[in-house]
Amino acid sequence: MQEKYCCLCGSNVKSFLPWEAAKDYPFIDLLKCIGSDIINFYCPNCRSTDRDRHLWLYLNKIGVFDALNSETKIMHIAPEAPLISRLLKKTSHIVAGDLFPEKYAHVSYNVQKVDLTDINAQDNYFNLFIANHILEHIIDYKKALKEINRILINSGIAILQTPYSPVIYRNFEDPMINTDELRELYYGQSNHVRVFGIQLFDDIKEAGFNVSYFEHGTILKDIDPNIYGVNAREGLIVAIKNN
């Protein structure tokens, strides 16, 4: 069996572990949704997820991480420990936020309560905003996008990873899908509130961003997704605030 490699803890492992709730999702499969690799999900050593590892690879490849310095101001939502620990080596100006900060009582860094639809931060302040698989949880995501735009400096960067379907334009959501069971069946997870379609990219532009989409097969073609435990179908969504 081919050994796997975790790029966040530098460990060679026999295999990555599946997401604990992994099972078949026929509707999600029908929509060809692009998201996490729920089979090769956790690193058994550092517990990083496939989307943590993938984002780290992307940020390094497109030069975002190397461009950080001690003056860079970052807001990191639902901060993943393996990622924020590396960001903190570059700058101390990081606001780590979550709607439920009590979940982070065990971590060594401070996590503030942040509601993305009403961010308590001044205009034109942050250089970089990171939300890795967050927008699918937010009912009024368009308001959140406007808030993210507001707090970024001109030409500031927002990383807006989220699962989406490339075969539908309009987002799929319905008010009758209102139980954990139905949300899991149709959205893929009980705390998701929709399946994004290609509309997502137009909505990001409408909020005042230029959008770039980097495909794994183009910029990470030297990274074997099977060895690194990432989903090769998941590209990187980068939004840059218009001047």
Secondary structure as UniProt FT lines:
FT   STRAND          4..6
FT   TURN            7..10
FT   STRAND          11..13
FT   TURN            20..21
FT   HELIX           26..30
FT   TURN            31..32
FT   TURN            44..46
FT   HELIX           50..61
FT   TURN            62..63
FT   HELIX           64..67
FT   TURN            70..71
FT   STRAND          74..77
FT   HELIX           81..87
FT   TURN            88..90
FT   STRAND          94..98
FT   HELIX           101..104
FT   TURN            105..106
FT   STRAND          111..113
FT   TURN            116..117
FT   TURN            123..124
FT   STRAND          126..132
FT   HELIX           135..137
FT   TURN            139..140
FT   HELIX           141..151
FT   STRAND          152..161
FT   TURN            166..167
FT   TURN            175..176
FT   HELIX           180..187
FT   TURN            190..191
FT   STRAND          195..196
FT   HELIX           199..206
FT   TURN            207..208
FT   STRAND          209..214
FT   HELIX           216..219
FT   TURN            221..222
FT   HELIX           225..228
FT   TURN            232..233
FT   STRAND          236..241
//
